[in-house]
Amino acid sequence: MALTISTKRNSMLIYIIGIGLLTGTLDALGAVVSAWNIPADSIFRYIASGIFGKAAFTGGDEMVVWGVLFHYATAFAFTTIFFLLHPMFYSWFRNSVITAIFYGIIIWAVMNLAIVPLSHIQPHPLALIPALKACSILIVCLGLPISLIATDYYFYKAK
């Protein structure tokens, strides 16, 4: 069966903004819940430390706000990229769940092997269990929403 791209009336930008807000929120909740013993503001200070370094941990509440903004900006960036490239990736895998797993693994790899090492975040050793946990959160909180909603957007068959 050939894949055909549908023409939906809703704006692609509206979809990207909606999915970006959804994925950013789900990922933030995933991070807070998975690190239940760490205060949420410390998680966002950690994110802000990517730009501000150690000053993010000694700064005021504005560092938490910066961390939230950086978190959502990153979620929006990945959402936009994968939403726009979804027809290509979906044609490779032809399954939304497998595509979502691919997205989560790629997001984890880019974040942990490229972005974090290039930031001001203090280096930490790569450990298998925390890496699998983080990758699983990204698959569920970013990969699945992006893949499922983008599949509906691009390949919806009118009844």
C-alpha positions in Angstrom: 0.0 0.0 0.0 1.5 3.4 -1.0 1.6 6.2 1.4 -0.2 9.3 0.4 0.1 12.7 2.0 -3.2 14.3 2.8 -4.0 17.9 2.6 -5.4 19.0 5.9 -7.0 22.4 6.4 -5.4 23.1 9.8 -2.2 25.0 9.8 1.1 23.0 10.2 2.3 25.8 12.5 -0.7 25.2 14.8 0.2 21.5 15.0 3.8 22.2 15.7 3.0 24.7 18.5 0.5 22.3 20.0 2.8 19.3 19.9 5.8 21.4 21.1 3.7 22.5 24.2 2.6 18.9 24.8 6.0 17.3 24.4 7.7 20.0 26.5 5.2 19.6 29.3 5.3 15.8 29.2 9.1 15.7 29.2 9.3 18.2 32.1 6.8 16.0 34.0 8.8 12.9 33.1 12.0 14.5 34.4 10.4 15.7 37.6 8.7 12.4 38.3 11.7 10.2 37.4 13.9 12.4 39.7 11.3 12.5 42.4 14.0 13.0 45.1 15.4 16.2 43.4 13.4 19.5 43.7 11.9 20.5 40.4 13.6 23.9 40.5 17.0 22.1 40.7 16.2 20.3 37.5 15.5 23.5 35.6 18.6 25.1 37.2 20.6 22.2 35.8 19.1 22.9 32.3 19.9 26.6 32.7 23.5 25.6 33.6 24.0 24.6 30.0 24.3 28.3 29.2 25.0 29.9 32.5 27.3 27.3 34.0 27.6 27.1 37.8 25.9 30.5 38.1 22.6 28.8 37.4 22.8 27.1 40.8 23.5 30.2 42.8 21.3 32.6 40.9 17.7 33.5 41.8 14.4 32.3 40.4 15.3 33.8 37.1 17.6 30.8 36.5 14.6 28.4 37.0 12.7 30.5 34.4 15.6 30.3 32.0 15.8 26.6 32.5 12.1 26.2 31.7 12.5 28.4 28.6 15.5 26.4 27.4 13.7 23.2 28.0 10.7 24.3 25.9 12.9 25.7 23.2 14.7 22.4 22.9 11.4 20.5 22.9 10.1 22.8 20.1 13.2 22.4 18.1 13.0 18.6 18.1 9.3 18.7 17.6 9.7 20.9 14.5 12.5 18.9 13.0 10.7 15.5 13.4 7.3 16.8 12.5 8.7 18.2 9.2 10.7 15.1 8.4 8.0 12.7 9.6 6.8 11.6 6.1 10.4 10.5 5.3 10.9 8.6 8.6 7.4 7.1 8.6 8.0 5.8 5.0 11.1 4.0 6.3 9.4 2.3 9.3 5.7 2.3 8.3 4.8 2.2 12.0 4.2 5.1 14.4 5.5 3.3 17.5 8.8 2.2 15.8 9.1 5.7 14.4 8.6 7.1 17.9 11.3 4.8 19.3 13.6 6.0 16.6 12.8 9.7 17.5 13.5 9.1 21.2 16.8 7.4 20.6 17.9 10.1 18.2 16.9 12.9 20.6 18.7 11.1 23.5 21.9 10.7 21.3 21.9 14.3 20.1 21.3 15.7 23.6 23.8 13.5 25.4 26.5 13.1 22.8 26.5 16.5 21.2 24.5 19.3 23.0 25.4 18.5 26.7 29.1 18.0 26.0 29.2 21.3 24.1 27.4 23.2 27.0 28.6 24.4 30.4 27.1 21.4 32.1 29.6 19.5 34.2 30.6 16.2 32.4 29.2 13.0 33.9 30.0 9.4 33.1 27.6 7.6 30.8 25.8 4.8 32.7 23.6 2.2 31.1 20.5 2.2 33.4 20.2 6.1 33.6 20.7 6.3 29.9 17.9 3.7 29.2 15.6 5.5 31.7 16.2 8.9 30.0 15.8 7.4 26.5 12.5 5.7 27.6 11.2 9.0 28.9 12.1 10.7 25.6 10.4 7.9 23.6 7.2 8.2 25.6 7.1 12.0 26.1 8.5 13.2 22.8 8.7 10.4 20.3 5.1 9.0 20.7 3.2 12.3 20.6 5.2 13.6 17.6 4.9 10.4 15.7 1.2 9.7 16.4 0.1 13.3 15.8 2.3 13.8 12.7 1.1 10.5 11.2 -2.5 11.7 11.7 -1.6 15.1 10.2 0.2 13.7 7.1 -1.6 10.5 6.4 -5.2 11.1 7.6 -7.7 9.4 5.3 -10.9 11.3 5.0 -13.9 9.1 5.5 
